[in-house]
Amino acid sequence: MHLANDGNYREMRYFTPWLRPTHWEEFHLPKPLQKLQGSTHVPFGDCVISTPESCFGAETCEEMWAPDAPHIPMTLDGVEIITNSSASHFSLQKLDIRLKLIGEATRKCGGVYMYSNVSGCDGDRLYFDGSAMIFCNGQLLAQSPQFSLNDVDVVTATVDLEEVRAHRSSMSRGLQAARNTRKYFRIQTSFELSPEEDDLNLRRRPTLPRDPKFYSADEEIALCTGCYLWDYLARSKSGGFLTPLSGGLDSCATTVSVFSMCRLVILAANNENQSVIATLKRLFGASPLPQTPQELCHRVLHTVYMGMSKQSSRETRQRAKDLSEAIGAYHIDLDIDSVYHAQKDLVKSSLGLDPKFKVEGGSEAENLMLQNIQARTRMVTAYEFAQILPTTRELAGGGSLLVLGSANVGEALRGYMTKYDCSSADINPIGSIDKAGLRGFISWAQIEFELPCLEGFLTATPTAELEPVTEEYTQSDEVDMGITYAELTAFGMNAMILDAYEIFLIKIGRLRKERKMGPLSMWQHLVHAWGKDRDKAPDDQNPSLEPVEIAEKVKFFFVQYRERESGVERAIIYGHSAPGDPILSGPASWNSSTNDYSPEDNRFDLRPFLYPSFWQSWSFKRIDRELARIEEARKKSRSTPSQVG
């Protein structure tokens, strides 16, 4: 038996795996169960179940992914039907891998595979995307919806077991392998899978193969966030959501996720989903139930633009208003200047310091403090309004509002966030999605949801708007993050444009988490992948950098990672839905692979958060030695005269 014990899972904390393949024992039943069972002992262990027509075996979720999956020895020992009651959490494009695993297993071994999966929010940080499936001899026969608000989805298929036997008998390699297989104890039962009258039932025929249903990564973002938010709202008995809507792309994506939820809910209610209708009745009380996504959105979603007279622009204020109106959200436009100045005056009266922004001649510490006052004021204001808005609006259903966050995975990797600002909320729907993935999602939603106002969010320059705007200076996220952007690089993923730093964050996030790389191994890898002297393939669109430039980027990331890690440690609940890696696999794989490089540390990415200085580390010194060695080799190459024969 295999137990899931990495990433989000710690099954070995609660269970002990059965480490004796095909071994079984007689288990003595407790006395209360003996009367119910009709016997004193039952088989316990690694067994299979035999019926008059066939033989069943079972494997667990983790075992399907293992290199020595139990379905292999089971099928070689004559088991024809494999069941798998799985709890496989959602990750972007992960369904494709599940389909390949089951399809190849039954194509290679022959047999029927009945796969079920948990659906929805199961009460924790994970979202499970259902998609129960039935395969026979490598072909998909049935598939339930991947994203559904139903409590249960059931799929059935009719299978001719003679097809399984014919498939297996035609493969000599299977017969040869069966000579060395383990033998399973069969629990004999009298259960019949098909009554005799079905043999001549002309209306019943084997289910025909079908094509699997896939969604693009952009569609999956919309559907998984929408389903998770609704399940969370229903389970928590909360009154709705509140999003601090800044007019930027991140908070826009969070807001559109709620609108996606509203679309799914209205569709489910129209299909008479009783659990959805029950929650709607709680939210609307005696009022008529909503008929459109906009009507539902006006009840459950509250957006708040919290501006500053000098820092906030008319453009971001207008974008926030336009989006809220387009989706029907209850929108509030306010300024927080009075709260900001009260905190600033408190510092002046208590410490005798009149803090100034950098553009006004202030120090770096003063500049950062003044920005953080605004950011944290917005967090406090958001929770105040989330508490009182259901009362002032006289909303039915009870409960305060859930505050939604809007910090993307790149900001978490870089540590580009203020502790207890927008990174602090009840849920962050976009916390494991990078900026490029959000752009793709918003581009898709602009057309699919008929929201032309989203164009302004896509073309706007990312800015926190925490410093005063002058004729000479406008704050930019790119500059604040400390790495100069190279020229915008066309990187063909869903017609998106990625800048150099976004490419760097996607790449480095995957190397750190998935490939377990530290500074030295990461630099060595990137020198081969991004070095100017590499042999380029025709479709190679990676940056071309000198080894010293790559070293600077790697060092900068790990220094910032160390300095900011205690802040990331306070990141809030978000799911795991990282899209495929165009840099590791090429642009075509954006919608066809799955990876998880989220730095969320609640089980998923366990790590220290108090690191020693990287500047004095062996890995940084080794990078410097390698750079010196490369430069020395180049000098020798330049000084050696070329031989002309």
N, C-alpha and C positions, 0 to 999 in steps of 0.2 A: 504494500500500500504506500502511496505517496501523499504527503500532506503539503499544502501550500504554506510556505514559510519565508516568503520574501515580499518585497513591495508592501502592499496594504495588508498582507495576511500574516498571522502568527498562530496558525492552527496547532503547532506543537506546544504552544503554551497551555492548551486545553486538552489535547488529545495525544495519545501514544499510537504510532502507526503499527499495524500488524505486519511484522517483518518475516513471516514464514509463508511464502507462496504455496498455495494449494493445501496448506495444513488446516485441519479443522478438529474441533473437539466437541464432546457432548457437554452441553451446558445445562446444569440443573436449575430448573425454573423455581422462582419463589412460590411459596404455597398459594398465594392469592391468584397467581397466573396459571397454576396447574389446572384448575377447574375450567378456566376460560379456554385454555389451549387444548385440553383433553389429553394431555400427556405430561410426564414429569421431566422429560429432557428434550432438548432441541439441538440441532447442529449449530455450531458457532465457529466461524472462520471463513476461509477463502473457498467458497463453494459456488456452484451454479445450480440453476433450477431446471429440471427436466419436466416436460409435459408430453402427452401422447403424440403431439405433432412435431415438437421442436425442443430447443434448449435455450435458456436465457442466461446471460451473464451481465454483470454490472461493473462499471468503473466510475470513479469520481471525477470531479472537474479537473483537478490537478493532474490526475493520471493520464488524461487525454493528451496533455502537453508534454508528458515525460518521454524520453527516448526508448524506454522499455515498457510502453503502455500495456496494461493487462489484456486489452482486446486482441493482441497478437497471439499469445499462448492460448487464450480462450478459443479464438476462431480455429486455430490449428488443432484444438482438441474437440472440434465439432460444434462449438456454440454458434448458433445461427443468428441470434438476436442479442444486441448489446444495448443496455440502457445507461443513460448518464444524466443524473439529476444534478445540474450544475449551478454554480453561483459565480458566474464570470462577469466581472464588472465592465462597464463600458469604457472604451477608449476609441478615439477616432480611427475609423477604418479597421477596427479589430475583427469585425464580422467576417471579413474576407479571409483572415487567418483561420478562424473557426471552420469555415466552409471547406477550406483546403485540407485541414487536418482530418475532418470526418470523411470528406470525399475520398482522399487518398487512402485512408485506413480501410474503407469498405471496397474501394477499387482493387487494392492490393490483396486483401484477405477474403473478400466476398462477405456478404452478410447484410443484415438490417441493423441500422444504428438509430436509436430513438433518443434524441437529445432534447432536454428541457432546460430552461434557464430562468432564474429569478427576474422579475420585471418591476421596474420602478425604484423609488427610494425605499430602502429597507430599514430606515431609521438611523443611518449614519452618513458619512461623507461620500459614499459611493452611489452611483446610479447604475442599475442593471438594465440591460437593454433587451431582455426577452429573446425573441427570435428562436422559438422551439423549432426543431427540424427533424425530419425523417429521411434517411438515406437508404438506398438499396444498391449494392454493387457499384458504388461510386457515383450514383445519380441521385439528385435531390428530388424527392417526391412531394414534400409538404414543408411549408415554412410559415410560422406565425409572424405577426407584425413585430418589427424591431423596436419601434417606439409606440407605446400604447398607454392610455389612461385606464384601460380595463384592469380589473383585479386579476382576472384569469383569462388567458387565451388558449384555446384547445385546437389542435390540428390532428387530423387522422389520415391514414393511407391504407389502402388494401394492397397486400403483397402476396405474390405467389412464391412460396418457399422453394418450389422446384427450380426457380430461377437462381436462387442462391446456390443450390446444390450443383446445378449445371455450370455456374460460373466457377465454382471451386474445382470441379472435376476436370475442367479444361486446362487447368494450370498445373503442369508437372512440378513446378518449383514449390507449390503449396504442399503437394503430396510428399516431396522430398523433405521439406522442413518439418512436416508433422512427425517424422520418425523420432525427432529429438525433443518433442514438446513435453511440457509437464501435464500430468493427468489430474483433472479436477474431480472432486467428489460431487456426484449428482444427487440433489434432493428430489426424489420422485414425487410428482403430484398428479392428480387426476383432472386438473383444469384443462378444459378444451378451448383452444384458440378459435376454432371454426367448426360450428355444428355440421353434421352431415348434410343437412338440407342446403347449405351454402354451395355444395359441390355442383349442383345443377341450377343455381340461381343465375339466370341470364342477365339480371340487372346489376350483378356485382362483378366487376372486372378489376384487374390490377390497376393501381393509380399510375398515370403516365408521368414521366419525368417532366420537370419544369425548370425554368431559369430562376436563379436566386434574385431576390430583390435587394438592390444596393442603393445607398444614398451617397451623394458627394459629401466631402468633408464640411462644406458650408451648410448643407442641409442637416447633417448630423449635429452641428453646433446648435442650430435653431431648434431641432427636435429634442435633443437630450437636455438642454438647459430649460426648455419649456416644460417638459415632463417632470423634471426634478423639482422645479420651482412650485409646480402645482401640488405634487405629492407633499412637499415640505409645508406648503400653506395649509393643506388639508389636515395633515398629521398634527401640526403645531397648534391648530385652532386659532391662528393669528388673524388679524383683521385685514391684511393686505401687505403691500410693499411700499417702501419709500426709497427713491434713488436720488442722491445728490447729482444733478445733471449739470455738468460744467460747460457743455457745448463742445467737448472734445470727443475723440473717437472711442475711448474706453468706456466712459459713462454712457455714450450712445449705444454701444454694443450691449451693455447690461440692460438698458431700457428696452431695446428691440427684443432682447431675450424674453422679457415679460410679455411683450406684445405677441411674440410667437406662442407663448403659453396660452394667451387669451384665444388665439385662433384655434389651437388644439382643443381647448375646453369647449368652445362653442360647437365645434364639429362633434365632439363626444356627446354633448348634451343633445344635439339633434339626432344622434344615433341611439338615444335613450339609455345612455350609460347612467345607471341609477346611483352609483357612488358619487359621480361627478355632480349629478343633479342635487343630491343631498347636501353636498358642500355649497353649491350655489344657493340653495334655500337658506342655509345658515348665514351666508354672506348678505343676502338680499332681504331676508325676513319676509315681511308682508308685501314688499314691492314686487312688481313683475320681474321674472327672470330675464336676463339679457338675451337679445336676439343677434347681436353683432359683436365682434371682438372689441370694437371701440366702446360699446356700452359696458362691457365687462371691465375693460381697461380703466374706464373712468371711475369705477367702483374700487378696484383693487390696487391701482398704481398711482402713487403720488410722486411727482417730480419737483425738486426744489433747486432753483438756481440761486446760489449764494454769492453775490458779487461784491466787488470793492470799487469805489468811485474812481481810483487812479489805476488800478491794476487790471480790471476787467474791461474787455472790449465790447463794443456794440455787436460785433459779429457773433461772439460766443453766446451772448445773451439772446440774440435773435434766433440762433440755431436751436438753442434749448427750447425756446417758445414754439418754434415751428414744428419740431419733432413731437412735442407733447400734444399740440393741437391735432397733428396728423393721426396719432394713434388713440386720441381721446383721453389721455391721462389727465388727472387733476394736477394742475401746475401752479406753483407759487414762485414769484420772482421777488427777491428781497436782497438787501445789502447788509453786510455785517460790519460796516465801518465803526459803528458805535461800540460794539463788543471789542473789536480790534484795538481801538484807541484807548478803551478802558484798561486793557491789559498792558498796552505800551506805557500808559501813564503810571500804572502800578510799578513797573520797573523803574521809571524815572523818579518817582517819589520814594521808593524803598532803597534804591542803589545809587541814586544821584547820576545816573547815566541816561542820556537822551538817545536811544538807539536809532541808527540811520541805516537805510539801505546802501548797498554798495555803490549804486549810481549816484547817491547823495553824499558819498565820501565816508561811509561807514565801513567797519571791519567785516571780515568774513563771518565772524561769530555773530555780530549784530545782524547782518544780512540774513543769515540762516534762522536766527531766532524770530525775526519779524515775519519771515515766510511761514514758519511753523505755527506762529500764533494764528494766522489765517487758516491754515490747514486743520489745526485741531479745533478751532472755533467751529468750522464747518461740521466736524464730526459730532461735537456736542449739540450743535443746533439741529442736526439731522435726527439725533435721538430724542431731543425735546419735542420736535414736531411729530415724530413717529409715535410718541406716547399720547399726544393730545389731539392729533387730527381726527381719530375716530370719534372723539367726543364732540369737537366743534362741528364736524360734518354730520353728527347724529347717525352714524353708521350702525346697521344691525350686525349681529354676529359676534360682537365682543372682541377683546384682544387688541393689543397694540399692533403697530405695523412692524414688519421685518425690514431692517435697513440693509440695502444691497451695496456691496462694494464694487470697485472698478479698477483693481490693480492687475495688470497682465503679468504673464510668467516672466517676460523679459525684465520687468521692473523688479520682480522678486529675485531673479538671478543676480542682477546688478546691485540690488539693495537700494534702488532709486525710489524710495518712499519715505514718508514721515511716519514714525510710530504713532498710531492712534489718529490717523487722518482717514483718507478714503480706503486705506488698507485695513481699517478697523470697521467691521460691520457684522451683521449676522451671517450673511452668505455672500460669497463672491463668485458669481456664475462664470466669470471669465478668467479665474485665477490660474488655470493651467493652459491657457491659450496665448500664443505669442501675437505680437502686433500684426504680423503678416496674415496670420489666420483670422484675426478680427477684421482686417481690411477685406479679405475675401468674403467673410460672412456678411459684412455690411453691403458690399457690392452686390452680392446675391440677393439680400433682403430688399435692396432698393428696387429691384425689378420684380421679385416674387411677391413682395408685400405691397407693391405699388406705393412706394414712399420716395418720391423724387427729392424731398428735402435732405435725404441722406448724402446727396452729392457734396454738399457743403462740408460735411464731416470728413469725407474722403480726401478732399483737396486741401483742407486746412493744415497749417504747420503746427505740429504738436507743441503745446506750451502749457505750463502750469498756471500762468497768470498770477504769480505771487509777488512779483516785483513791479514797481511803477514803470509804465511805458513812456519813453521819451523819444525825441526826434532821432537820437543816436542809438537808442537801445530798446530792444524788445526781447523778453526772456524766451529762451528756446530750450526744449528738453534735450536736444542734441548736444548743445554746449554744456548744459548742466551735468550731463552724464559723463563728461570728461574725455570723450574720444571724438576726435574730429571726423566728420563724415567725409568719405571719399565721394567722388562723383556718384550720383545715383546710378545704380547698376540695374540694368534691365534683367530681371530674373523671371523667366516665363512661368509663373504659377498662377493660374486663374486670372490672367491679365493683370497681375499685381506688379508693383515696382517696390523692390526692397532696397533700402539703403545699406551701406556697408556695415553699420553697427548692428542692424537687425540681423543680417546674415551672420555676423560674428556671434551674436547672442544665441541664435538657433543652434549654430554649430557647437559652440562651447558648452551650452547646456546639455547637449546630447553626449559629448565626450566626457563631461564631468560625471553625469549620472549613469548613463547606459554603458559606457566603456570603462568606467572606473578610473579615469585618468587624472593625475595630478599635473602640476605645472610643467615638469620636464617632458613627460610622455605626451602631453597635449601639444607642447611646442614642437616636438619631433614629428608628430602626426601632421600638424598644420604646415610645417616646412615642406613636406612632400605634397600636401594637398593644395597649398596656396603659394608655394615658392615661385619666384620669377623664372628659375632655371629648370622647372619641371617640364616633362614631355606632355604637351597638351593634347587631349583628345579633341576631335572636331566639335563636340557639344560641351566642352569644358567652359563654363562661365564663372568659375570661381575667381576671386580676386587674385591679382599677381603682386605679391609683396616680397620685400627683402626679408631675410631671416631676422634681422634686427627689428624690423617693424612688427613682425609676428610676435617676437619676444616681448616687445613693449605692450602689445595688446593683452597677451596672456598674463604678464605680470600685473598689469593694471587691473584686470578682472579679479585675480586672486587677492590682491591687496584690498580692493573694494569689497570683495566677498567676505573677507575676514572682518573688515571694519563694520559692515552692515549686517552681519549674520544674526546678531542679537535682535535686530529689528525684524528680520524675516521670520525669526522664531515666533513672533507674535502675529504672524499672518493668520487669517481667519479661514473658516470652512470653505473649501472649494474642491470640486471633483477633479478627476484625472482624465483629461481628454486632449492629449498633445497630438497634433497632426503629424503626418509623415515628413521625412527629412529630405528636402530637395537637394541639400548640399552633400549629404552622404550618398544619395542614391540617384541624383539627377532629377530635373524638373518633372519628368513624367511620373515620378513616384509620389508626387504630392498627394494624390487621392488614392494611392494603392498600397501604402504601407502604414504601419502603426508603431508609435514609440511613446514612451512616457519619460519625459525628462523634467517633470514638475519638481520644484524644490520644496513642496509642501512636506513638512517634517512630522506630521502625525502618523507615525508608522511608516509612511511611504518612503521617506528619504531621511532615515535616521543618521545623525551626524553630530559632531561637537558644534558648539556655537561660540566658544571662546578659543580662538586659535592663537598660537604664538606668531610673531612677526615673520612674514614670508621673506622680507628683505634679507634676513640673516639665515634663511633656510638653505639646506644643501641643494635643493632643486633649483633655486634661483642662481646660486653660485655655479652649478653645473651648466646651466643655460649660458651663463657668461663665458665659461671656459669653452664651450662648444662654438659660441660666436667668435671668440678669438681664434680658435682653430680654423674656422671657415675663412676668416679674413686673412690669416697667414697663408692658407692654401691659395687664396686668390692672388695674393702678392707674388708668390712664387710662380704662379701661372703667368702673370703679366710680365715678370722679369725674365722668363725663359724664352729665348728667341725661337721662333717657329722654324722647323726644318723643311726646306724646300728640296725635293728630290727630282 
